[in-house]
Amino acid sequence: MTQLEILDLWEPKQALRNFVGMKEIIFVVEESPEGGYEARALDHSIFTDGDDLEQLKANVKDAVATHFEADQMPKVIRLHMVKEIVIAA
């Protein structure tokens, strides 16, 4: 039996909240054409930007906190940096 199944026997609603709360959210981060960085969440309608990586991280945390209820808040925020490089053929 998994931990969720064991908890589910006693407190189904609390077990579900604990399970949902363990999720992570993934953002795709790209350099912005205007400078700085843009981040968009996969599977959620969350978008933010920042002038540098530190500001972007702070803005992502704020955007996630604004988007989710406290009991639905992901425990991990993952930023995937994407850099496009074009090579002449």
N, C-alpha and C positions, 0 to 999 in steps of 0.2 A: 504494500500500500504506500502511496506517496504521501507526503506531508499534507497536501491539499485534501486528499481523500480522508485522512485521519481527522483533520480539523472539521471536515464537512459533516462528520458523524455527530458532532456536538453543537457547532454553531455555523450553520450553512451560510448565513449572510456575512458574518465576520470572515469566514474562510474565503469567500469570494472576493471581499474587499482586500484581504491580504494578498490573494493571488493577483488581482488586477493591479494593485499597488506595486508589485514587483517588476512590472513591465519596464522596458526601456523605450526611449524614443530616439529615432535616428534623424539627423539633419544632414542634407547635402549642402556643402559650403563651396561657393565659387567666388573667384575674384570678380568684383563689380566693374563694369565698363567705366563707371564714373569714379572709380577708386574705392578702396576698402573691400568689404566682403558682403556677400548675401547668403542667407541660410534659409532653406525651406525644409519643412518636416515631411517625411514620408508617411503616408497614411493619415495625416492630420492637416487641417487648413491653418498652418502656422508659418508665417514668413517674417523675417527680420533682417536687419543689416547692422553693420558697424564699421567705423573708420579703420580699426585695427582688430587683431584677434582678441585682445583683452576686452574691448568694448563689445565685440560680437558675442563673446561668451556670456557677458553680463546681460546683454539684450536677449539672448536665447533663453537664459534662465528666467528672466522676467516674463517673456512671452509664454513659456511653458506654465509658469505659475498662474498667469492670467487665464490661460485656456482651460486648465483642468481644475476640478473640485479637489479639495484637500485629500479625500480618500481615494481619488483616481490618479493622483500625481505619480508619474513615473519615478522610479528610484535612480535611474541612470539616464543621462543625456549623452548621446554619442554623436560626435561631429565627424562626418566623412568629408575630407578635403578633396576637391576635384580640380585638377589643373589641366586645361586643354592646351596641347602643343600641336601646332600645324607645321608639317614638313612638306616642302615642295617636292613634287614627284619627279 
